[in-house]
């Protein structure tokens, strides 16, 4: 589920899921290390090395943060080599300081103060010059983060450690600004400015004319940056092969002063690559991985091998995202709200929860707000009760009958094309995503039981992705906003219900692929980011969620973990858990989860 979010969503969210299914074809051998016959390097002491997996699939192609798909850990919100200003904490929804010490929003201005002792790994101070340069790069070039400039108009330097973002008056959105400052990596100005200059001069010399910004960006992206990238984070790239990436601790990391003036516990962090989820899960069980972020069926069966999760019992993980069935609402029968509501009542969500998701989710409630964690305050139990039971086939049939639908002799609804030809609908998801395939089969069985003539169809990822973005689908499974961020639950609603920049079917969209339009939803979405009064904010969210439940533009299917945080205590211990929540369960490297690197210890030493 690759998500180059700033380009694909039209607004700024954390670019985290780029670590899933990244494919590369790095052909250079610089900095690469050979493995022994067993496939495991023999030069890294096990008690000093943290093995992780599930963030990189395929050989690393580039460690250039401006690449289209940079390799782990040079991806948004991975604060190991390059750092963002802040890190999102999924436990409380706050932003924890990384390079940024504090932030404040007032009168359409966001002021940020940096830690004065922030340094690049060469000892040079990291200042607001680097911050302004990094953000301006995304204005100058069409990068994955370019759309941050939809929300800001200027950056003003107050001094070496304070800056002001001027928010766009026509798109004033403090919620998205919080996502932005927790996502955009800060890059060393001297390094990348020199790279820009070199790229410009090379192209000009070859072509004999001044290159465009697009030409320069393409040339800049050719730089693999695979020999000791200069970052501000606690690790640097040591070496890599096609199936592993090795980071080494930077002992003089400036941020050690924030963690008791000591360095992170692991000297090395090694990302291992395996060919399948099953291989990742086996490596976790055997202790060859200390942290894994892959879907693992029946995780409880691995507990006897030293494997653990955030919770010791169901749901094991912290659910925070909502995979759903999207519907192409511009065409019949999906343009009929009665059909959409009936389809929603036909699906056995408890079966999805227990059989497709192995209990890694609480019971699904009506609406598009997660009823626990950081979104709990916006959820209304009374509205959920008023909606009625989610899985209610009798209610589904009643809705269809009152709306004038009829059933044929075969028990299927008599839905036809304008020429009278019976319509067969399809529910799609990417082929090989086994938990999604199982979910689709359960949903299809439920809808067929009330007479909807729908069949599952599992597509190759590019085919699924293309049909989804172009709006050429019936039902299609997707996770609106497949990560947790400071802007939730607003950004999830915005992904589904905003008609801003809706394009005709056939043209590519990265959000609201079903092309849903509702002026009331647009007004509520525009109002929420600027509301500061807690009571008014709750009331407005309640109104928006009621509208969602009455309109059902998509069908939520489950609550799913953003990250499958699971660990093995054979070699390392004191991982964060709900009983020991000193850091969020963000795999020791995502957002604010990086603080756990100072908390874990070699097993037997605590």
SULKA-V586375 format. One record per residue. N is the residue number from 0. RES is the residue in one small letter. PHI is phi in whole degrees, 0 to 359 (none if undefined). OMEGA is omega in whole degrees, 0 to 359 (NA if undefined). Layout:
# SULKA-V586375
N	RES	PHI	OMEGA
N	RES	PHI	OMEGA
This chain:
# SULKA-V586375
0	x	none	181
1	x	293	179
2	x	223	174
3	x	277	202
4	x	293	185
5	x	293	178
6	x	278	192
7	x	269	185
8	x	265	185
9	x	85	171
10	x	210	190
11	x	273	170
12	x	222	187
13	x	291	182
14	x	274	186
15	x	263	189
16	x	282	170
17	x	296	179
18	x	279	177
19	x	261	173
20	x	63	176
21	x	290	177
22	x	245	179
23	x	220	179
24	x	216	181
25	x	301	183
26	x	256	178
27	x	280	180
28	x	243	182
29	x	297	176
30	x	75	184
31	x	273	182
32	x	238	179
33	x	279	177
34	x	263	176
35	x	281	186
36	x	297	181
37	x	279	181
38	x	89	180
39	x	244	178
40	x	302	185
41	x	258	186
42	x	252	182
43	x	244	180
44	x	301	188
45	x	296	181
46	x	282	178
47	x	244	188
48	x	236	176
49	x	258	178
50	x	264	181
51	x	233	179
52	x	203	175
53	x	103	181
54	x	251	183
55	x	217	177
56	x	243	181
57	x	99	181
58	x	298	177
59	x	289	182
60	x	269	185
61	x	198	173
62	x	250	177
63	x	275	182
64	x	295	177
65	x	266	176
66	x	295	180
67	x	295	178
68	x	228	179
69	x	294	181
70	x	283	171
71	x	302	1
72	x	259	183
73	x	270	180
74	x	231	184
75	x	307	175
76	x	74	170
77	x	263	189
78	x	265	181
79	x	248	176
80	x	253	173
81	x	264	185
82	x	242	170
83	x	270	179
84	x	293	182
85	x	221	178
86	x	235	180
87	x	288	178
88	x	247	186
89	x	287	180
90	x	289	182
91	x	235	178
92	x	76	182
93	x	272	172
94	x	252	178
95	x	262	182
96	x	295	172
97	x	246	169
98	x	272	180
99	x	281	180
100	x	272	181
101	x	202	174
102	x	216	178
103	x	211	179
104	x	242	177
105	x	205	174
106	x	49	176
107	x	63	176
108	x	228	173
109	x	248	177
110	x	257	181
111	x	234	174
112	x	250	179
113	x	268	170
114	x	295	184
115	x	292	182
116	x	267	179
117	x	299	184
118	x	221	165
119	x	283	185
120	x	292	174
121	x	268	177
122	x	91	180
123	x	286	179
124	x	301	172
125	x	268	185
126	x	236	179
127	x	295	174
128	x	302	180
129	x	293	181
130	x	295	181
131	x	297	179
132	x	300	183
133	x	299	180
134	x	290	181
135	x	292	174
136	x	307	183
137	x	282	171
138	x	273	183
139	x	287	184
140	x	241	178
141	x	275	181
142	x	260	178
143	x	294	182
144	x	248	186
145	x	299	186
146	x	285	171
147	x	300	182
148	x	281	168
149	x	285	188
150	x	245	177
151	x	231	179
152	x	246	183
153	x	198	172
154	x	233	183
155	x	247	177
156	x	273	178
157	x	274	172
158	x	196	184
159	x	296	186
160	x	230	178
161	x	223	177
162	x	225	174
163	x	234	169
164	x	267	172
165	x	267	183
166	x	282	179
167	x	294	183
168	x	298	180
169	x	274	181
170	x	215	185
171	x	286	187
172	x	218	179
173	x	301	179
174	x	297	181
175	x	291	177
176	x	300	177
177	x	294	176
178	x	295	184
179	x	299	185
180	x	287	175
181	x	259	186
182	x	231	186
183	x	287	180
184	x	283	177
185	x	267	186
186	x	248	179
187	x	290	186
188	x	301	185
189	x	299	181
190	x	290	187
191	x	280	175
192	x	294	177
193	x	295	179
194	x	295	176
195	x	302	183
196	x	298	180
197	x	298	181
198	x	295	179
199	x	300	184
200	x	293	179
201	x	297	181
202	x	294	180
203	x	298	180
204	x	293	182
205	x	285	186
206	x	267	182
207	x	79	178
208	x	224	179
209	x	291	181
210	x	285	174
211	x	280	176
212	x	299	178
213	x	296	177
214	x	298	181
215	x	296	180
216	x	300	179
217	x	299	178
218	x	291	178
219	x	301	183
220	x	290	178
221	x	287	180
222	x	288	183
223	x	284	178
224	x	56	187
225	x	253	175
226	x	239	178
227	x	50	176
228	x	305	180
229	x	269	178
230	x	242	176
231	x	247	188
232	x	274	185
233	x	279	181
234	x	225	174
235	x	225	181
236	x	288	180
237	x	265	182
238	x	192	177
239	x	200	172
240	x	232	179
241	x	294	185
242	x	241	175
243	x	204	176
244	x	236	185
245	x	248	174
246	x	252	176
247	x	241	181
248	x	299	173
249	x	263	191
250	x	297	182
251	x	265	179
252	x	306	183
253	x	300	184
254	x	284	177
255	x	303	180
256	x	295	179
257	x	275	185
258	x	234	177
259	x	73	178
260	x	57	176
261	x	233	180
262	x	280	174
263	x	302	184
264	x	293	181
265	x	285	172
266	x	286	180
267	x	239	167
268	x	238	183
269	x	240	174
270	x	269	177
271	x	264	178
272	x	243	176
273	x	234	189
274	x	275	183
275	x	203	175
276	x	302	181
277	x	300	180
278	x	290	175
279	x	300	183
280	x	294	176
281	x	294	178
282	x	296	177
283	x	297	180
284	x	298	184
285	x	276	180
286	x	84	176
287	x	281	169
288	x	238	176
289	x	266	177
290	x	226	178
291	x	225	180
292	x	236	177
293	x	240	179
294	x	295	183
295	x	233	178
296	x	298	175
297	x	51	183
298	x	303	181
299	x	298	179
300	x	289	180
301	x	262	183
302	x	298	181
303	x	293	179
304	x	262	180
305	x	93	179
306	x	280	177
307	x	220	177
308	x	224	183
309	x	303	175
310	x	258	178
311	x	282	181
312	x	228	179
313	x	308	8
314	x	268	176
315	x	72	181
316	x	243	175
317	x	267	179
318	x	286	181
319	x	203	178
320	x	237	188
321	x	230	170
322	x	302	188
323	x	212	169
324	x	267	174
325	x	276	180
326	x	230	179
327	x	276	193
328	x	282	180
329	x	275	182
330	x	233	177
331	x	285	1
332	x	273	186
333	x	289	177
334	x	290	179
335	x	268	181
336	x	299	178
337	x	296	178
338	x	295	181
339	x	297	181
340	x	292	179
341	x	295	178
342	x	300	180
343	x	295	180
344	x	285	185
345	x	273	190
346	x	264	180
347	x	273	185
348	x	289	178
349	x	293	176
350	x	294	175
351	x	298	182
352	x	299	186
353	x	272	186
354	x	264	181
355	x	274	185
356	x	249	174
357	x	56	178
358	x	78	181
359	x	279	184
360	x	199	168
361	x	292	179
362	x	299	181
363	x	289	177
364	x	246	178
365	x	298	175
366	x	103	185
367	x	242	177
368	x	245	176
369	x	290	190
370	x	275	179
371	x	204	179
372	x	66	187
373	x	289	180
374	x	262	188
375	x	305	184
376	x	296	182
377	x	262	183
378	x	271	178
379	x	248	178
380	x	294	179
381	x	297	179
382	x	293	178
383	x	296	178
384	x	294	180
385	x	297	179
386	x	295	182
387	x	99	181
388	x	293	178
389	x	295	181
390	x	269	185
391	x	208	182
392	x	303	179
393	x	295	178
394	x	295	179
395	x	297	179
396	x	295	180
397	x	298	180
398	x	300	181
399	x	295	181
400	x	295	180
401	x	292	179
402	x	276	175
403	x	97	178
404	x	284	177
405	x	231	182
406	x	246	178
407	x	273	181
408	x	297	180
409	x	275	179
410	x	85	180
411	x	265	177
412	x	297	181
413	x	272	178
414	x	259	185
415	x	230	172
416	x	286	177
417	x	305	179
418	x	269	176
419	x	89	180
420	x	275	179
421	x	302	182
422	x	261	169
423	x	253	180
424	x	261	180
425	x	230	175
426	x	248	190
427	x	240	169
428	x	201	180
429	x	295	178
430	x	293	177
431	x	94	175
432	x	276	197
433	x	299	180
434	x	291	176
435	x	289	177
436	x	300	179
437	x	297	178
438	x	296	179
439	x	301	181
440	x	298	178
441	x	293	180
442	x	296	180
443	x	296	179
444	x	300	179
445	x	294	181
446	x	292	177
447	x	295	181
448	x	295	177
449	x	256	173
450	x	105	177
451	x	278	184
452	x	278	183
453	x	233	179
454	x	229	176
455	x	282	176
456	x	213	182
457	x	259	189
458	x	252	169
459	x	299	188
460	x	309	181
461	x	300	181
462	x	292	178
463	x	298	183
464	x	298	181
465	x	293	181
466	x	293	179
467	x	294	184
468	x	297	182
469	x	276	181
470	x	79	182
471	x	264	181
472	x	209	173
473	x	260	169
474	x	255	175
475	x	216	183
476	x	275	179
477	x	204	172
478	x	256	174
479	x	296	183
480	x	62	187
481	x	278	173
482	x	203	176
483	x	265	184
484	x	209	184
485	x	295	184
486	x	274	180
487	x	288	359
488	x	275	183
489	x	305	187
490	x	294	176
491	x	291	175
492	x	301	181
493	x	298	178
494	x	299	190
495	x	258	193
496	x	244	181
497	x	282	178
498	x	265	180
499	x	296	178
500	x	62	175
501	x	292	182
502	x	253	178
503	x	297	174
504	x	304	183
505	x	107	176
506	x	266	188
507	x	282	173
508	x	230	180
509	x	249	179
510	x	206	183
511	x	46	183
512	x	297	178
513	x	282	177
514	x	65	178
515	x	286	178
516	x	228	176
517	x	199	184
518	x	297	179
519	x	295	177
520	x	298	179
521	x	299	180
522	x	295	180
523	x	293	179
524	x	295	178
525	x	289	185
526	x	280	191
527	x	303	185
528	x	299	184
529	x	260	182
530	x	276	179
531	x	255	180
532	x	285	184
533	x	301	181
534	x	294	179
535	x	297	180
536	x	297	179
537	x	297	181
538	x	296	182
539	x	289	175
540	x	298	180
541	x	297	178
542	x	296	180
543	x	294	180
544	x	290	174
545	x	298	178
546	x	299	178
547	x	301	183
548	x	294	180
549	x	282	184
550	x	264	180
551	x	47	179
552	x	291	171
553	x	223	179
554	x	245	175
555	x	299	186
556	x	245	185
557	x	191	164
558	x	260	185
559	x	232	176
560	x	296	172
561	x	293	179
562	x	236	174
563	x	276	183
564	x	281	179
565	x	215	188
566	x	221	175
567	x	236	186
568	x	264	181
569	x	299	184
570	x	248	180
571	x	229	180
572	x	220	184
573	x	64	172
574	x	290	177
575	x	298	174
576	x	218	179
577	x	294	176
578	x	273	182
579	x	218	192
580	x	274	181
581	x	283	176
582	x	210	179
583	x	286	181
584	x	281	183
585	x	245	169
586	x	60	172
587	x	66	182
588	x	206	183
589	x	268	176
590	x	55	181
591	x	286	179
592	x	295	183
593	x	298	182
594	x	296	179
595	x	294	178
596	x	296	176
597	x	269	184
598	x	256	180
599	x	288	180
600	x	220	175
601	x	301	182
602	x	302	181
603	x	92	183
604	x	258	181
605	x	251	NA
